[in-house]
Amino acid sequence: MNLYFLPAFIIGLLIITSCKPEELIEEPPVTIAPQQVVFAPRYGPQAYSCEVMIPWNLLDISPQVNVEFGFEALIMDDDDGGLVDDVLGWHRGIERGQEVNPSTFGTLRLKEDVANLANGEAGFVFTAPQIDGNKDQVWESVPAFPIEQVLTTPDFPSSDLMGTFQAIWDSAGLYLRIDISDDSMAVDSWVLGWEDDGIALYFDPHLRRPTEVNADDIRLYRIVRNSREIDRNDFVQQAVWTIPIEEVLDGGPGKDGIPALLNPAFVPATQAGFMRNNELVLGYFHNGEARAYPHSILDWHEIINDELAGQEYAITYCPLTGTGIGWDRKINGESTTFGVSGLLYNTNLIPYDRATDSHWSQIRLDCLNGSQQGKQIKTFPLVETTWKSWKEMFPDTKVVSRETGYSREYDVYPYGDYRTDHDRLIFPVANEDARLERKTRVHGIIANQVVRIYPFERFQGGKPVLIHDEFQGRPIVVIGSLVKDYIVSYGRELSDGTLLSFTSECCDDLSVMMKDQEGNRWNIFGEAVSGPRQGSSLPRIDSYIGYWFSFAAMFPEIELR
C-alpha cells in the first residue's frame, strides 16, 4: 500500500503543478501571516521549483551550529491521473508500502558556513536569499544534493523524474530550494492533494524518531498551488485504508462537490407530472407510508439523507455502478448524515459520515478508513423498479420534488451514453468478468463479502418468478419480474424455526407478491399483509441491484446463478 503522500507524522510542504508546454509561470512570493512562512514556486514545461523559508519558532528549534533534526524530502510523480505513480526520496529509509514515519527520516545538521557542505548539512549565510522563485547568487554557492532514492517502481527511469534540494539557514529560519525536472506533470485531484506531482518536506524537530509520535512534537504545514493560505493542523495519525490506497481515485468534483440532500420535499404521485413511467426509482415503505427517490435526482446528488416516522436513513446511489442501497444513519447509536466524499473505489461511490469523517464503501457496506474502520453499515430494504410499477404497488406514494434548492437539469442524464455503452468505463476497475456485459442490471446478495448474482433474464415471463435457494447456509427466497422491472430477496426461515415455502401471487394487484404454506400473503418488502402472521416481516438480507461489472470488480469470486 503506497502511503507516502498521506499527511502522517508530518510537517509537510506540497507544491502541486500544472502547465502547458509553452508556458513559464512565475508566481509571486506568498507570506503567510501570522506564521510568516514565505514560499515562491516557479513552473516550466517540464520542470518546477520552489523556494521556502520556515521560521525556527514554527519548527520549535533553537538554531545553532551542529544542531540536528529529522528531515525528509520526497518528490511525487503522477503521469496518468489517479494516485502517484512513482516517488523519489532523499533518504532511503522509507520503503514502498510503509507509512511516512520519523524513524525513517534522514538527518539535517546546521553548519557554520556553506563551504564544503556534505549531504545532510545546511550552511549558515549572512545574507538571506530573496524568496521570489529565482535562483539568485546566494544559492549559486550552495551545493545541491540529489533526491534520488527510488521508493516505488524498481525500474523507475531517471529521465522521467529527477530532483535536488539545497539547504541554508540564518537566525531567522531555514531556507530550502527544491528543483525538479519531470517529463510530464498533472493535477487531477482536489481531494487527495497528495496524489499529484509535488514536493513534500518532512521535519522531526527533536530528532526523537519515536515509534509512536506525540501530537505536540510533530505538526503539519502544507502549501498547495493556487492557494494563498497555509493549513495548520496538529498531528493526527492517519488510519490505514483497508483497501489498496492506490485504487482510491478522485472523481473530480471534490468533497461535497456533489451535494447530498437533507430532508427533501415530496409531492404526491398525482402531482408528479415530471415523472416518466419508465423512469427508475428507489422505493421505501415504512409505517404505512411509501416514498420514491428517482434516479433522475440521485444521478445529480447520489445521497439523500431522510427521516420517516422516527427512522433516520440515507438513500445512497452511485450512478457509475447503478447501485442503490438504503443505509441506517445511526452509527454506534449516534445519528449522523452522509456526504459524497468525491472519492471512488472500483468506480463506486465512497460516502463519508459527518460525525467521524470516516469513509465507507457503498457496495461493500463497510468502513474503509477512519475511526469506524472495519465496521459494517446497517441496511434496510429498498425496491428498485419503474415509476409505473411503484405506483401500482403503492398508489398513495409520494416522490421527491425537483424543488431541491439546487439548479440541476434533472431531465438530463449527466453521463451521456454511459448506461447503455458496455464498452465505456470512466474510471478503471481492478477486476473484470466477461460472463455478462458490463452494464447488465443484476440483483446481488452479499454476506461476509461473498456475493451471488441473479440476472434479470432469469425472471422473464408474464408473471413473477420465484426462486427458493440457499446462500451462506441460509434459506432464501428471490422473487422478480423482468416485465415489471424488480427483483427482491429475503430469508425464509423465521425466528421460531419455521421454514416457509412460497408461491407467486399472479394478479394485477402488485401490492401482494407471494403466498406461503400457512396462508400468509406477503408484499414486496417481505411484510405479511394478511394471514396468521400479519404484521410480521421476513428476515432481511443485504441485497441490491447494480451493474454486473460493479459486483465483479469488488468481488472477484462472484457466483452467477
N, C-alpha and C positions, 0 to 999 in steps of 0.2 A: 504494500500500500504506500503510495507516494504522498508524504505529508510535509514535504519541505516548504511548501507555500503556506502552510497553516500558521496563524499568528500565535504560536505557543512558545513559552519561555523566551519572549522576545522584547527587545526594543527594536522595532523594525523600521526600515525605510524602503518604500516601494515606489518605483517610478515606472508608470505604465506608458508605453509609447505607441504611436501610430503616425505614419506619414506616407505620403505619396513619393515615388522615386525622385521626382523633380524638385521636391520641396526641401528647404533647410529652415528649420523653425528654431528661433531663439526666443525663449520665454523670459520675461523679466524676473529678477530675483524676488523671492517672497519672504518677508519677515513675518513670522507667526508670533503675535503677542498673546498672552504675556510670556510665553515660554521663550521667545526670541530665538527659535530655530530659524536659520536662514538657509534656503536652498535655491538652486538655479539649474534647471535641466536644459539640455540642448539636443535637438533631434535632427538627424540627417537621413538620407535614403536607405543606408544600410549600416547605420551607426548611431549611437546616442551616448550621452554623458551627463553627469550631474555633479555639481559641487554642493556640499552641505557643511554647515557649521552648527555643532551642537554644544551649547554651554555646559561647563563642568557641573554646575549645580543640578542640571537635569540628569546627568549621569551619576550623581552622588559620588563624585570622585574629587579628591584634593590633588591637583596636578603638581607633580614634582618628578625630577629625574629618577628613573628606574621604577616608577610605579607601573604595575601590570594590571591588566583587566582582560576578561574574556571578550573575544571579538570573532565574528564570522561574517564573511561576505559571500552571498550567493547570487548567481545570475540565473534567471528562469527564462526559458525559451519556449514559445508557443508558435509553431509553424502553421498549424492547420485548424485552429479553433479548439474549443474544449479545454481540457486541462493542459498543464505544461507537458511538453514532450521530453525535454532534457533540462538538466540542472548542472551547472558548474559551481564548485565551491572553492574558496581559498584554501580551506583546511580539509584534509582527507577524512576527518573523524566521522562525519555524518554519512551513513550508508543508506542505500536505497531501501525504502520501506520502514525507516525509523522516524520517530518524531524528532524535530529540531530540539536539542537539549543542551544546556550549558556544559554538560560533561564532555560534549564533542567539539566545543568551540576551540579555535586557536587562541593564542595569547598575543596581545599588543602591549609593547613596552615603550614608555616615554624616554627618549634620549635627549641629550643636551644640545645637539645640533643635527643638521642634515648630512653631515659628512660621514661617509662610509656606513650608511644605514644598511642593516640586514633585513631580510624578510621577517616581518613581525615587529618592526620597530617604527615609531613615529618620531620625527625630529622636531626640535624646538626652533621657531622662527621669531625674529624680532618684528618683521613686517608681515602682517596677515595678508592673504590673498584677497582680491576683490571677488566676492561671490556673485558672479554675473554669467557663469556658463562658459566664459572664455578661459583658455589656458594661458595665464599670464606668467611673468618671469619668475614668480615665486615657485610655481610648480615645475618650471624647467630645471631647477636644481635639485628636485626631489626624485629619488628612484621610484619607478613604478614596478609593482610586484604582480605577477600573473595570478589571475583567478582561473585555475586550470584543472582542478581535480574533477573528474567526471563522476557524477553521483547517480546517474541514471543509465542510459544506454551504453553498454560496453564499447560498441564500435562507433561511438559519437565522433563525427568528423570535425576537426578543428576549423575547417573552412566555414562551418555553419555558425559557430558562436565562439568568440574569444573576448577576454576582458582583463583589465588591470585595475589596481587601486593604488592610490598614494595617500599617505597619512602624515600630517604635521600638527603641531599644537602651539598654543601660547597660553598666557594666564587666563584668557577669556574662555577658551573652549577647544574642542577637537575639530580639525578640518579634514575632510575627506574628498577625494576626487575619484570618480569611477568612470572609465572609458570602455565602451563596449562596441564590438563590431558584430553584426548579426545579418545574415543573408536575407532574412525575411522577418517582418515584425507584425504582430497582430494584437488588437484589443477587441475582445468579443465578450467580455464579462463585466457586468456592473454589480454582480452579487458576490461571486468568489473572486475578489480582486487579485488573489494570489495565483490565478490561472494564467495571467497574461505575461508577455515579455516584461521583464522588470528586474530591479536590483533590490536585494534585501540585506540590510546591515544589522547584525545582532550584537548585543552587548550584555556581558555579565559583569556589572561594575565591580563586584567584590571578589571576583575570581574564586567563588566558593565551589563551583562545579558540583552543586548538590544533585542527588538523585531525585529529590523532590524539592521544587523551588518554592521559596516563600514569596507570596504575592507582594510583599513590601520591598523585596530585593530587585525584582525584575519588572520593568514597565514597558509598555508598548507605545511607540510613536510611529505613525505611518503617514507617508505622503503619497498621494495619488495624483496622477496627471489630471489637469483640468479642475483640480480642487485647490482653493486658496485657504483651506483650513487644515488643521492637523488634528488627528484623533488622539485623544489622551485617555488611555484605558489602563486601569490596574490589571495586573496579570491574572487571568483565569485559565486554568489548564483546559485545553480544548479536548473534548471527548473524541475518541477514535470512532470512525464510522464503522458500522457492521457490514458494509458492502465496500467493494473497491472504490476508493475515493476518485480514482482516475475515470471512473464510469459515471460520476455525478457531473452532469453537464448543466451549463447555464442556458436557460431557454430564451433569454434576451430581454424581456420586459423588466426584470429585476424583482426584488421582494415587494409584494403588494402592487406591482405594476399591472397585474390583472387583479382588479378589486373584487374580493369576495363580498357577497351581500349579507346583510344582517336584518332579520325580521322583515322580509319584503312584504309589499302589499299584494293582496289577492283579489280576484274578481270571480264572480260565479261563472259557470260554464256558459250560461245564457248570454253573458256579456263579453265573451271571449271571441269576438269575431276575427281577431288577428290570428287565431289558431287554425292550422290546416289539419284536416282529418288524418292525413298520413304522417304528421309530424310526431316524432318520438318524444315521449315524456317519461320521467321517473315519478311513479305514483307512490304515495304514502297514505296509509289508512290507520287512524288511531282514535280511540274513544268515540267512534261513530262518525268521525269527520274525515273526508278524503281531500287530499291536496295533490296537485300535479305541478311538477317542476320541468318545464320544457327544455329540451336540448338547445333550442334556439337562444335561450337566455344563458344556459350553463356553458355554451360554447364561448361566451364572452366573459363569464365570471368564475366558472369552474367550481366554486364553493358557495353554498348558501347556508348560512347559519340561521336556524329557525327554532321555534318552540311551539308545541301544540299540547294543550291540556296537561301542562307540567312536564312534558317530555322535551328535554333540550337535545337537539340533534343537528347534524350537519349533513347536507347533501353534497357529496364530493363527486365531481365528474371530470374526467380527463378526455378532452376531445381528440387527443392524438392516439389514445388507446381504446377509446369508446367504452370506458368502464365507468359505471355509475354505482356508487355504494353509499349506504346510509351509515353514518358514524354517530355513536353516542358522544355528546360533548362533555361528559364528566370523566375526568381522569383522576384516579385516586380519590374519588368522592368530591372533587372540586370542579366547578363549572369553568369552561373556557370556550373560546371561539377559535376557529381555524382560519388561516390565511394561506394565500398562494405564495410559496417561497420564491418562485421563479426558477427553481432547480428541477431537473428531471433525472430519473434513473431508468434506463432502458426505455426512454422517451415517455415515461409515465410521470404524472403529477407527483410532486413531493410537497404535501401540505406541512405547515408548521403550526403548533399550538401557541397561542399568545400568552398562555400562563407561564410556560417554561422556555419558549423559543426552541423546543425540540422539533426535529424533522422526522416525518413519518412517510412510509411507503404506502401509497394508496392501494396498490394491488396486493402487496404482501401483507398489509394490515398490521405492520409492526413499526416500532420506532427505530430509526436508523442512527440517530445522532442526538445527543443532548442528555439531560438528566433523566429522561424517561426511556433511555435506550434499552432495547430488548423487550419492552412491554408490548402487548397485543392490544389493538383497538377493539372495542366492543361494537359490533354492527347491529343493525336491525333490518327487517325485510323491506325491500323496495320492489316494485314491479316496473320493469321497463317494457313499454308497449306503445302502440299508436294512440294518439288523442282520441280517435274514434272508438277503439276498443275500451279505453279507460272510461270514457263517458258511458259506454254500455254497462260496464261493471258498476260504476258509481255515478249515476246521473246527477246527483247533487254536489258533485265535486267543485272545488274552487281551483283556480290556476294562478300562478304567479303573474302579476301585472307587468306590463312593459314599462310602467312608470317606476323605474328603478332608482332614479336620481342620477343616472349616468346617460350620456349621449352615445348610444351604440346603434348600429344598423342590425337590429335583431332579425330582420328578414334576410340578411346576407350571411352565409356560412363563411367564417373568416379564413378558412384554409383551402379555398378553391376546390379542386377535384380530389382532395386527399381521401375522402371517404370511399371513393369508387376506383381510384387508381391503385391497384395492388402492388405496383412496382415502386410507388412513391413512399419513402420514409424521410421525414425532415431531419431526424436525428438517428444516429446508429444504435443498434441493439447488440447485446452480447451473444445471442443465440437465435438461430432461425430454424424453422421446421417447415418443410415443403409439403407436408401431407394435406394441408389446406391452403388456399390462397390467403394472403396476409390479412386482408380486411374482412374476411368471413366472420360474421357475428355468431358467437357461440356462447353457451352457458357454462360457466366454470364453477366447480365446487372445490373449496380449499379447506384442508385440515392438516396441521403440523407441517406446513409448507409443501404438502403434497396436493396435486391438482388433478382432477378428472374433468374432461370436457365432453359436453353434449352439443353437437351441432344442430342447427335449426332443421337441417334436412331430415333428421330423424322424426320430426313432428309434423310431417305432411299429412294431407287428407282433410276431409270436411269436418271432422270432429277432433277434440283434443286427444292427444296421445299420452298415455300414462305408462311409466316405466317403474317397476319395482326393482330395486337394486340394493347393493351393499357397498359402503365406502368406508375404509379405515375401520372395519369391523362393526360398522353401524348400519342398520337397515334404513334405507331412504326411499322416498318416492319423488319422481321427477315428472312433471306434467307440463305440456306445452302445446302450442298450435302455431304452425307457420303462417296460416291464413290470418289468424288474429294477432300474430306477432308478440308472443310472450313465451317464456319458459321460467318456471319456478321450481324449487326443490325444498323438501323438509324431511326431518326424521320421522319415522313411522312407529317407533317403539316408545310408548308412553311411560311416564314415571312409575306407574303401577305395574309395569311389566307387560302390558297388553301390546301385542304386535298387530297393527292394523293392516288390512288389505283393502285396496281401493278399486273402484270402477269409475270411469269417466261419466260425468253427468252431461249428456249431449242435448243441449237445448239452446234456444236463442237468449235465454237469460244468463248472462255471464257473471251474475252475482254468486253463482254456485259452480264450483269446478268439479267436485268429485264426491262420492259416497262410499262409506266403509261398511263392513260386515255387520256392524251394530246398528246401522240405520242413520248414523250421523252424516250430515251434509256439510261440506267444508268450502269456504271461499278461497280466493286466490292467495290470501295472506295466511292460509293454514288455520283459520278460525272456524270453529264449529258454529254454524248459524242455525242449526236445528238438530234435534235428536237428543239422546240421553246425555251427551257430553256438551250440549250447547253452552257457549261461553268459554270453553277451553280452547287451547291452542296446541298445534303440533310443535314438537321440538324444533328449534331453529338450527340451521346450519349456515356457515358462511358461504354465500354463493352470489354470483352476479354475472351479467352479460358484458362481453367485451370483444375486441377484435382478436382473432386467433393468434396473430403474431405476438400480441402483448403477453398472453399467457405463456407462449413458448419461450419468449425472451427471459421471463422471470423464473420459469420452472422447466429446465431442460429435459427432465424425466417425465414430462407431462403424458398423461394417459388419455387417449382419444377413444371414446365409446362409439 
